[in-house]
Amino acid sequence: MNNKKRILVTGGGKGIGEKVIRLLVSKGYEMHFTYCRSKKSADKLCSEFPNKVFAHYLNMADPDSINTGGFSEISDWYGIIFNAGVGSASVNNYANSPDTSEDQLDEAMLKINALGPLSLYRRLKPNLIKNNHAKIIFISSVGGGIAAFPGFRYSDGMSKAALSYLARQIATENTDSGIDVFTLCPGATETSMFEASTLNKLSPSERAHFVQKLPKGRLIQPEEIAHWIAKLLEPESTVLHGCIIDASAGLGIRPSHMD
């Protein structure tokens, strides 16, 4: 594979994003990723893969950050993976003070998960159109992108649904171009975000019971999601243009497993 095929992953410092980077760099891609609050992890990842993996600061909740990101000099992206996001619990990391209101947290959720990707796509769009090729992958969620679940912050599902709609709209505009667009909606994946929103609230016995009730009786691993992201970067994925992929091991078609 040509080492000049450059991929941008938003939110690549940990979780699914980190697994995507590790997998794709092994396949010969030049990897670029953004981070916001995990500079130490970002630096460590880059040091493991010198001249192959590059980190850029980006705050998806801040339009100024999006417009002045350190990757602005790169124009020939082969793939853009919109992975950065927050969940019902991790959005609390963006609270400015203990007095941050629910409305402010909802606003942060919508900015990071939906409006940020919209702004970033607008910024990248001119070069994507000029080059007339790219694989654009939006990482949404089974919660909002596919189904609804009780107990989560309303703006969580709203923002993920908005992201899926954004992807469909962009796909609609590119049915006759060389740009392919996909949405991947993971289910209960063993990441720090899912730990914070769900698993950390459970005792060891409750967690074991919860996991046993999930489809297939286990959590999805980030490496599994990374595998399918890599597949969507292959030329043959064009036939899936515009699709919303339920990557929840069946949770999307049986949401009652999360009751």
C-alpha contacts under 8 A as a table, 3 or more apart, distances in Angstrom:
res1	aa1	res2	aa2	distance
1	M	27	K	7.32
1	M	28	G	5.87
1	M	29	Y	7.50
2	N	5	K	5.93
2	N	28	G	6.92
2	N	29	Y	7.32
3	N	6	R	7.65
3	N	28	G	5.44
3	N	29	Y	5.35
3	N	30	E	5.90
4	K	29	Y	6.96
4	K	30	E	6.31
5	K	29	Y	5.46
5	K	30	E	6.06
5	K	77	W	7.09
5	K	78	Y	5.54
6	R	29	Y	5.97
6	R	30	E	4.74
6	R	31	M	5.95
6	R	32	H	7.27
6	R	76	D	7.19
6	R	77	W	5.20
6	R	78	Y	5.35
6	R	79	G	6.66
7	I	29	Y	6.84
7	I	30	E	6.28
7	I	31	M	5.14
7	I	32	H	5.97
7	I	77	W	5.98
7	I	78	Y	5.80
7	I	79	G	4.61
7	I	80	I	5.88
7	I	81	I	7.58
8	L	31	M	6.32
8	L	32	H	4.75
8	L	33	F	5.39
8	L	34	T	7.86
8	L	77	W	7.18
8	L	79	G	6.27
8	L	80	I	4.89
8	L	81	I	6.06
9	V	12	G	5.75
9	V	17	G	6.70
9	V	21	I	7.74
9	V	31	M	7.71
9	V	32	H	6.28
9	V	33	F	4.54
9	V	34	T	6.50
9	V	80	I	6.17
9	V	81	I	4.71
9	V	82	F	6.21
9	V	83	N	6.40
10	T	17	G	7.43
10	T	33	F	5.46
10	T	34	T	4.80
10	T	35	Y	7.05
10	T	81	I	6.40
10	T	82	F	5.38
10	T	83	N	5.15
10	T	84	A	4.96
11	G	14	K	7.42
11	G	17	G	6.03
11	G	33	F	6.61
11	G	34	T	5.20
11	G	35	Y	5.18
11	G	36	C	7.46
11	G	82	F	7.92
11	G	83	N	5.70
11	G	84	A	4.03
11	G	85	G	7.28
12	G	15	G	7.54
12	G	16	I	7.47
12	G	17	G	3.96
12	G	18	E	4.96
12	G	20	V	7.83
12	G	21	I	7.06
12	G	33	F	5.24
12	G	34	T	5.89
12	G	35	Y	6.33
12	G	42	A	7.80
12	G	83	N	7.45
12	G	84	A	7.37
13	G	17	G	6.45
13	G	18	E	5.44
13	G	33	F	7.56
13	G	34	T	7.36
13	G	35	Y	5.90
13	G	38	S	6.33
13	G	39	K	7.87
13	G	41	S	5.77
13	G	42	A	5.14
13	G	45	L	7.51
14	K	17	G	5.80
14	K	18	E	4.64
14	K	19	K	7.57
14	K	41	S	7.38
15	G	18	E	5.54
15	G	19	K	6.61
15	G	191	T	5.39
15	G	192	S	6.82
15	G	222	P	6.48
16	I	19	K	5.21
16	I	20	V	6.17
16	I	83	N	7.88
16	I	191	T	7.38
16	I	222	P	4.81
16	I	223	E	7.07
16	I	225	I	6.98
16	I	226	A	6.56
17	G	20	V	5.07
17	G	21	I	6.31
17	G	83	N	6.48
17	G	84	A	7.93
17	G	226	A	7.84
18	E	21	I	5.11
18	E	22	R	6.27
19	K	22	R	5.15
19	K	23	L	6.14
19	K	222	P	6.44
19	K	223	E	5.73
19	K	226	A	6.03
20	V	23	L	5.24
20	V	24	L	6.00
20	V	223	E	7.41
20	V	226	A	4.72
20	V	227	H	7.69
20	V	229	I	7.38
20	V	230	A	7.60
21	I	24	L	5.27
21	I	25	V	5.95
21	I	31	M	6.47
21	I	53	V	7.92
22	R	25	V	5.50
22	R	26	S	6.44
23	L	26	S	5.31
23	L	27	K	6.69
23	L	226	A	7.12
23	L	227	H	7.71
23	L	230	A	7.79
24	L	27	K	4.97
24	L	28	G	6.65
24	L	29	Y	5.78
24	L	31	M	7.42
24	L	230	A	6.80
25	V	28	G	5.18
25	V	29	Y	5.08
25	V	30	E	6.41
25	V	31	M	6.35
25	V	52	K	7.00
25	V	53	V	7.49
26	S	29	Y	7.47
29	Y	52	K	7.80
30	E	52	K	5.27
30	E	53	V	6.32
31	M	52	K	6.17
31	M	53	V	4.70
31	M	54	F	6.29
32	H	53	V	5.70
32	H	54	F	4.67
32	H	55	A	5.80
32	H	56	H	7.42
33	F	53	V	7.78
33	F	54	F	6.38
33	F	55	A	5.06
33	F	56	H	6.14
34	T	55	A	5.64
34	T	56	H	4.68
34	T	57	Y	5.44
34	T	58	L	5.64
35	Y	38	S	6.07
35	Y	39	K	6.67
35	Y	42	A	6.79
35	Y	55	A	7.07
35	Y	56	H	6.36
35	Y	57	Y	5.16
35	Y	58	L	5.79
35	Y	59	N	7.56
36	C	39	K	7.07
36	C	57	Y	5.76
36	C	58	L	5.50
36	C	59	N	5.44
38	S	41	S	5.39
38	S	42	A	6.18
39	K	42	A	4.88
39	K	43	D	6.04
40	K	43	D	5.23
40	K	44	K	6.21
41	S	44	K	5.09
41	S	45	L	6.20
42	A	45	L	5.22
42	A	46	C	6.33
42	A	55	A	6.23
43	D	46	C	5.19
43	D	47	S	6.17
43	D	55	A	7.35
44	K	47	S	5.12
44	K	48	E	6.43
45	L	48	E	5.26
45	L	49	F	6.79
45	L	53	V	7.50
46	C	49	F	5.30
46	C	50	P	5.96
46	C	52	K	7.77
46	C	53	V	5.25
46	C	54	F	5.88
46	C	55	A	6.85
47	S	50	P	5.51
49	F	52	K	5.38
49	F	53	V	5.61
50	P	53	V	6.36
51	N	54	F	7.32
56	H	69	G	6.99
56	H	70	G	5.52
56	H	71	F	6.63
57	Y	69	G	6.74
57	Y	70	G	6.88
58	L	65	S	5.75
58	L	66	I	6.33
58	L	69	G	6.15
59	N	62	D	5.46
59	N	65	S	5.72
59	N	66	I	6.85
60	M	63	P	7.18
60	M	65	S	7.33
60	M	66	I	6.58
60	M	84	A	7.78
60	M	111	K	6.98
60	M	112	I	4.98
60	M	113	N	7.93
60	M	116	G	4.71
60	M	117	P	7.25
61	A	108	A	6.55
61	A	111	K	5.05
61	A	112	I	4.85
61	A	115	L	7.82
61	A	116	G	5.91
62	D	65	S	5.34
62	D	66	I	6.55
62	D	116	G	7.59
63	P	66	I	5.02
63	P	67	N	6.18
63	P	116	G	7.33
63	P	119	S	7.16
64	D	67	N	5.13
64	D	68	T	6.21
65	S	68	T	5.30
65	S	69	G	5.76
66	I	69	G	5.44
66	I	116	G	7.70
66	I	119	S	7.17
66	I	120	L	6.09
67	N	120	L	7.74
67	N	123	R	7.10
68	T	72	S	7.02
69	G	72	S	5.90
70	G	73	E	7.49
71	F	74	I	5.72
72	S	75	S	7.48
74	I	77	W	7.26
75	S	127	N	5.76
75	S	128	L	7.75
76	D	127	N	7.24
76	D	128	L	7.61
76	D	131	N	7.00
77	W	80	I	6.95
77	W	128	L	7.47
77	W	134	A	6.65
78	Y	133	H	6.89
78	Y	134	A	4.78
78	Y	135	K	6.32
79	G	134	A	5.30
79	G	135	K	4.60
79	G	136	I	5.74
79	G	137	I	7.74
79	G	233	L	6.96
80	I	134	A	7.39
80	I	135	K	6.35
80	I	136	I	4.83
80	I	137	I	6.24
81	I	136	I	5.96
81	I	137	I	4.74
81	I	138	F	5.97
81	I	139	I	7.37
82	F	117	P	6.80
82	F	136	I	7.76
82	F	137	I	6.12
82	F	138	F	4.76
82	F	139	I	5.90
83	N	138	F	6.55
83	N	139	I	5.14
83	N	140	S	7.87
84	A	112	I	7.61
84	A	113	N	7.27
85	G	112	I	5.93
85	G	113	N	5.04
86	V	89	A	7.79
86	V	90	S	5.52
86	V	91	V	5.34
86	V	109	M	6.56
86	V	112	I	7.01
86	V	113	N	6.69
86	V	193	M	7.17
87	G	90	S	5.22
87	G	91	V	5.79
87	G	109	M	7.56
87	G	156	D	6.09
87	G	193	M	6.31
87	G	194	F	7.66
87	G	197	S	6.66
88	S	91	V	6.06
88	S	92	N	7.91
88	S	152	F	6.02
88	S	153	R	5.29
88	S	156	D	5.93
88	S	197	S	5.66
89	A	92	N	5.78
89	A	193	M	7.41
89	A	196	A	5.60
89	A	197	S	4.66
90	S	93	N	5.64
90	S	94	Y	7.95
90	S	193	M	6.09
90	S	196	A	6.43
90	S	197	S	7.04
91	V	94	Y	5.63
91	V	95	A	7.44
91	V	105	L	6.59
91	V	108	A	7.10
91	V	109	M	6.30
92	N	95	A	5.26
92	N	105	L	6.93
94	Y	105	L	7.58
94	Y	108	A	7.23
95	A	98	P	7.11
95	A	100	T	5.64
95	A	104	Q	7.98
95	A	105	L	6.85
96	N	99	D	7.97
96	N	100	T	6.26
97	S	100	T	5.42
100	T	104	Q	6.32
100	T	105	L	7.12
101	S	104	Q	5.16
101	S	105	L	6.42
102	E	105	L	5.07
102	E	106	D	6.15
103	D	106	D	5.06
103	D	107	E	6.17
104	Q	107	E	4.98
104	Q	108	A	6.25
105	L	108	A	5.03
105	L	109	M	6.18
106	D	109	M	5.00
106	D	110	L	6.30
106	D	155	S	5.53
106	D	156	D	7.91
107	E	110	L	5.26
107	E	111	K	6.12
108	A	111	K	5.05
108	A	112	I	6.07
109	M	112	I	5.43
109	M	113	N	5.94
109	M	114	A	7.99
109	M	155	S	6.43
109	M	156	D	6.58
109	M	159	S	6.90
110	L	113	N	5.39
110	L	114	A	5.39
110	L	115	L	6.27
110	L	155	S	6.64
110	L	156	D	7.73
110	L	158	M	7.79
110	L	159	S	5.22
111	K	114	A	5.71
111	K	115	L	4.62
111	K	116	G	5.44
112	I	115	L	6.34
112	I	116	G	5.12
112	I	117	P	7.42
113	N	116	G	6.41
113	N	117	P	6.85
113	N	159	S	5.65
113	N	160	K	6.59
113	N	163	L	6.94
114	A	117	P	5.56
114	A	118	L	6.33
114	A	159	S	5.49
114	A	160	K	7.05
114	A	162	A	6.08
114	A	163	L	5.20
115	L	118	L	4.97
115	L	119	S	6.16
116	G	119	S	5.16
116	G	120	L	6.13
117	P	120	L	5.02
117	P	121	Y	5.97
117	P	163	L	7.78
118	L	121	Y	5.22
118	L	122	R	6.26
118	L	166	L	7.35
119	S	122	R	5.15
119	S	123	R	6.36
120	L	123	R	5.06
120	L	124	L	6.27
121	Y	124	L	5.06
121	Y	125	K	5.69
122	R	125	K	5.15
122	R	126	P	7.70
123	R	126	P	7.11
124	L	127	N	5.92
124	L	128	L	6.33
125	K	128	L	4.99
125	K	129	I	6.02
126	P	129	I	5.25
126	P	130	K	6.12
127	N	130	K	4.90
127	N	131	N	6.01
128	L	131	N	5.29
128	L	132	N	5.76
128	L	133	H	6.43
128	L	134	A	6.69
128	L	179	I	7.65
129	I	132	N	4.82
129	I	133	H	7.45
132	N	177	S	6.38
132	N	178	G	5.05
132	N	179	I	6.16
133	H	177	S	7.57
133	H	178	G	4.52
133	H	179	I	4.75
133	H	180	D	7.71
134	A	178	G	6.83
134	A	179	I	4.77
134	A	180	D	6.23
135	K	179	I	6.03
135	K	180	D	4.92
135	K	181	V	6.08
135	K	182	F	7.95
135	K	232	L	7.50
135	K	233	L	5.97
136	I	179	I	7.41
136	I	180	D	6.07
136	I	181	V	4.74
136	I	182	F	6.32
137	I	181	V	5.91
137	I	182	F	4.90
137	I	183	T	5.68
137	I	184	L	7.17
137	I	229	I	7.62
137	I	232	L	7.82
138	F	163	L	7.42
138	F	164	S	7.43
138	F	167	A	6.67
138	F	181	V	7.89
138	F	182	F	6.27
138	F	183	T	4.68
138	F	184	L	6.22
139	I	183	T	5.91
139	I	184	L	5.00
139	I	185	C	6.03
139	I	186	P	7.61
140	S	144	G	7.84
140	S	145	G	5.96
140	S	160	K	5.30
140	S	161	A	7.58
140	S	163	L	6.39
140	S	164	S	6.32
140	S	183	T	6.62
140	S	184	L	5.99
140	S	185	C	4.85
140	S	186	P	7.15
141	S	144	G	6.22
141	S	145	G	5.26
141	S	146	I	7.18
141	S	160	K	6.13
141	S	184	L	7.31
141	S	185	C	4.08
141	S	186	P	5.14
141	S	187	G	6.42
142	V	145	G	5.17
142	V	146	I	4.77
142	V	147	A	5.88
142	V	148	A	7.85
142	V	185	C	4.97
142	V	186	P	5.64
142	V	187	G	5.19
142	V	246	D	6.75
142	V	247	A	7.54
142	V	248	S	6.44
142	V	251	L	7.56
142	V	252	G	5.90
143	G	146	I	6.11
143	G	147	A	5.28
143	G	148	A	5.24
143	G	149	F	6.35
143	G	156	D	7.89
143	G	157	G	5.49
143	G	160	K	7.19
143	G	187	G	7.62
144	G	147	A	5.52
144	G	148	A	5.74
144	G	156	D	7.45
144	G	157	G	3.98
144	G	158	M	6.08
144	G	159	S	7.38
144	G	160	K	5.03
144	G	161	A	4.55
145	G	157	G	7.42
145	G	160	K	5.59
145	G	161	A	4.71
145	G	163	L	7.79
145	G	164	S	5.79
145	G	185	C	6.24
146	I	161	A	7.90
146	I	185	C	7.20
146	I	246	D	6.86
146	I	252	G	5.86
147	A	252	G	5.76
147	A	253	I	7.88
147	A	255	P	6.93
148	A	157	G	7.00
148	A	255	P	7.42
149	F	152	F	6.80
149	F	255	P	6.85
149	F	258	M	7.11
149	F	259	D	7.62
150	P	259	D	7.27
152	F	156	D	6.87
152	F	157	G	7.72
153	R	156	D	5.27
153	R	157	G	7.30
154	Y	157	G	5.83
154	Y	158	M	6.30
155	S	158	M	4.78
155	S	159	S	5.77
156	D	159	S	5.43
156	D	160	K	6.43
157	G	160	K	5.15
157	G	161	A	6.03
158	M	161	A	5.16
158	M	162	A	6.15
159	S	162	A	5.00
159	S	163	L	6.21
160	K	163	L	5.00
160	K	164	S	6.33
161	A	164	S	5.15
161	A	165	Y	6.27
162	A	165	Y	5.02
162	A	166	L	6.13
163	L	166	L	5.01
163	L	167	A	6.31
164	S	167	A	5.14
164	S	168	R	6.34
164	S	183	T	6.41
164	S	244	I	7.42
165	Y	168	R	5.04
165	Y	169	Q	6.16
166	L	169	Q	5.11
166	L	170	I	6.22
167	A	170	I	5.17
167	A	171	A	6.02
167	A	181	V	6.69
167	A	182	F	6.83
167	A	183	T	6.52
167	A	242	G	7.44
168	R	171	A	4.95
168	R	172	T	6.08
168	R	181	V	7.81
168	R	182	F	8.00
168	R	242	G	5.86
168	R	243	C	7.76
169	Q	172	T	5.07
169	Q	173	E	6.47
170	I	173	E	5.16
170	I	174	N	6.45
170	I	181	V	7.14
171	A	174	N	5.12
171	A	175	T	6.31
171	A	180	D	6.93
171	A	181	V	5.23
171	A	182	F	7.60
171	A	241	H	6.91
171	A	242	G	5.03
172	T	175	T	5.71
172	T	242	G	7.17
173	E	176	D	7.86
174	N	177	S	5.00
174	N	178	G	7.44
174	N	179	I	6.06
174	N	180	D	7.12
175	T	179	I	7.94
175	T	180	D	7.91
175	T	241	H	7.70
177	S	180	D	7.91
180	D	238	T	6.10
180	D	241	H	5.41
180	D	242	G	7.40
181	V	241	H	5.48
181	V	242	G	5.43
181	V	243	C	7.73
182	F	232	L	7.82
182	F	240	L	7.32
182	F	241	H	6.03
182	F	242	G	5.30
182	F	243	C	5.49
182	F	244	I	6.30
182	F	245	I	7.74
183	T	242	G	7.49
183	T	243	C	6.35
183	T	244	I	4.66
183	T	245	I	6.01
184	L	244	I	6.01
184	L	245	I	4.85
184	L	246	D	6.51
184	L	247	A	6.46
185	C	244	I	7.24
185	C	245	I	5.93
185	C	246	D	5.18
185	C	247	A	5.30
185	C	248	S	6.92
186	P	189	T	6.86
186	P	225	I	7.15
186	P	246	D	6.70
186	P	247	A	4.54
186	P	248	S	4.99
187	G	220	I	7.12
187	G	246	D	7.99
187	G	247	A	6.19
187	G	248	S	3.80
187	G	249	A	7.05
187	G	251	L	6.54
187	G	252	G	7.53
188	A	194	F	7.03
188	A	219	L	5.75
188	A	220	I	5.97
188	A	248	S	6.75
189	T	194	F	6.62
189	T	219	L	5.53
189	T	220	I	4.40
189	T	221	Q	5.64
189	T	222	P	6.41
190	E	194	F	6.38
190	E	195	E	7.01
190	E	219	L	5.91
190	E	220	I	6.09
190	E	221	Q	5.59
190	E	222	P	6.67
191	T	194	F	5.36
191	T	195	E	6.15
191	T	221	Q	7.98
191	T	222	P	7.10
192	S	195	E	4.86
192	S	196	A	6.10
193	M	196	A	5.20
193	M	197	S	6.26
194	F	197	S	5.10
194	F	198	T	5.72
194	F	199	L	6.59
195	E	198	T	5.58
195	E	199	L	4.54
195	E	200	N	5.35
196	A	199	L	6.46
196	A	200	N	5.57
196	A	201	K	7.75
197	S	200	N	7.13
197	S	201	K	7.68
198	T	201	K	5.78
198	T	202	L	7.37
199	L	202	L	5.51
199	L	207	R	6.38
200	N	203	S	7.75
202	L	205	S	7.77
202	L	206	E	5.35
202	L	207	R	5.40
203	S	206	E	5.01
203	S	207	R	5.96
204	P	207	R	5.09
204	P	208	A	6.21
205	S	208	A	5.12
205	S	209	H	6.26
206	E	209	H	5.07
206	E	210	F	6.00
207	R	210	F	4.94
207	R	211	V	6.09
208	A	211	V	5.29
208	A	212	Q	6.10
209	H	212	Q	5.07
209	H	213	K	6.28
210	F	213	K	5.25
210	F	214	L	6.61
210	F	258	M	7.89
211	V	214	L	5.24
211	V	217	G	5.82
211	V	218	R	5.33
211	V	219	L	6.43
212	Q	216	K	7.94
212	Q	217	G	4.32
212	Q	218	R	6.21
213	K	217	G	5.80
213	K	257	H	6.02
213	K	258	M	7.80
214	L	217	G	4.90
214	L	218	R	6.10
214	L	219	L	7.36
214	L	251	L	7.30
214	L	257	H	5.56
214	L	258	M	7.03
215	P	218	R	6.97
215	P	249	A	6.10
215	P	250	G	5.80
215	P	251	L	6.05
215	P	257	H	6.98
216	K	249	A	7.04
220	I	224	E	7.00
220	I	248	S	7.63
220	I	249	A	7.65
221	Q	224	E	5.46
221	Q	225	I	7.11
222	P	225	I	5.28
222	P	226	A	6.27
223	E	226	A	4.92
223	E	227	H	6.17
224	E	227	H	5.13
224	E	228	W	6.81
225	I	228	W	5.41
225	I	229	I	6.35
225	I	247	A	7.54
226	A	229	I	5.02
226	A	230	A	6.23
227	H	230	A	5.26
227	H	231	K	6.48
228	W	231	K	4.86
228	W	232	L	6.28
229	I	232	L	5.12
229	I	233	L	6.63
230	A	233	L	5.27
230	A	234	E	7.04
231	K	234	E	5.46
231	K	237	S	7.15
232	L	235	P	7.91
232	L	236	E	7.98
232	L	237	S	5.25
233	L	237	S	6.90
234	E	237	S	5.79
235	P	238	T	6.27
236	E	239	V	6.67
237	S	240	L	5.47
237	S	241	H	7.11
238	T	241	H	5.23
240	L	243	C	5.61
246	D	249	A	7.83
246	D	250	G	7.91
246	D	252	G	6.60
247	A	250	G	7.80
248	S	251	L	5.22
248	S	252	G	6.06
249	A	252	G	7.80
250	G	253	I	5.51
250	G	254	R	6.29
251	L	254	R	4.97
251	L	255	P	5.25
251	L	256	S	7.95
251	L	257	H	6.68
251	L	258	M	7.84
252	G	255	P	5.64
254	R	257	H	6.20
255	P	258	M	5.87
255	P	259	D	7.52
256	S	259	D	5.22
